[in-house]
């Protein structure tokens, strides 16, 4: 009698479990990336970094910083290391 060998067309249980675990890991990584992207915006905010949004920097806040302000013509001005303090 002829025996017909089955080709491995069906997915094994181990393959299905491995794919499900990989999908769960990818979902967790995507969630963490999306959550951290929302917090990254707070890191570039001028006021959150100790600056002040002004149209021009002044004697109290003499340093122009790279942080962002909400207004179009506003600049983020900071006082770093005691520069510009006239109280001394």
Steps between C-alpha positions, in 0.01 A plus 500: 500500500622849421549738782455866427714727717334815621682815427516736803227731376337550836642741750615333812377612840854617584506731197164651591611563859827658382314733263252599773784582741681701234180696431457575871861618528459726196181649646677575829794663321264712287310610812822603677626694197172688459491584871860624506444713188230693686739565789779612267303811408502609865879478499536780244252739659665827606312554826543135604877548460508812718490763229254772409340572163571862403507701181863600579740377767579756773760557776335257742472224239788568260549158341301397192434126533392239243180404685160565344238762580136492396496846344634557148724796578593395853848386594598284793726704728683352798736592777780244518762496773428846640562689176310823474417530869536863602443430872873432560 
